[in-house]
Amino acid sequence: MRKTLIHLSIAILLSLTVSAQQLSRDQIIEALERDGCVTLDQKKIKICKYDYVWQGKKVEGVIIRPLAEARYPGLLLLPGRVAATSFITLGMIFAGQGFACLSVAEPGFGKSEGKPDFMGPNSINAFAAGFKNSSGRRLLMRLRWGFLATLVEEWRHRS
């Protein structure tokens, strides 16, 4: 019994040490700005900036994927009226389940430039440009993309 209690205590302390070493969302964003990519070895996830240009304007994007080089099913994450980095945590959950995610901030929000039209034609075309660019990368080739948009944000905007 005593040995079991000691082993349990050691396991708890080790798990607390491991969780204390993990980067916070803000630290991940800071590292992305500084280095362009962040590798989370414990979670086996890689996060990289993926900004691109559409109609002469910068569009903010972030790729969140499993660490191992392979082909993964992909999700296009559309965070609505906030930065692409807002979906890093959600993307990490999906990446932990084997999905490659591209989070894109629509024009006029986050670090994306351009006139905002909340999920209007400009936004859709900017997202499509990011999808086309990312599908050309070796990591994201020949994927079946799913789309995840924030319906709550749209509902709040309309009410």
Buried (B, 14 or more C-beta within 10 A) or exposed (E): EEEEEEEEEEEEEEEEEEEEEEBEEEEBBEBBEEEEEBBBEEBEBBBBBBBBEBEEBBBBBBBBBBEEEEEBBBBBBBBBBBBBBBBBEBBBBBBBEEBBBBBBBBBBBBBBBBEBBBBEEBBEBBBEBBBEBBBEEEBBEEBEBEEBBBEEBBEEEEE
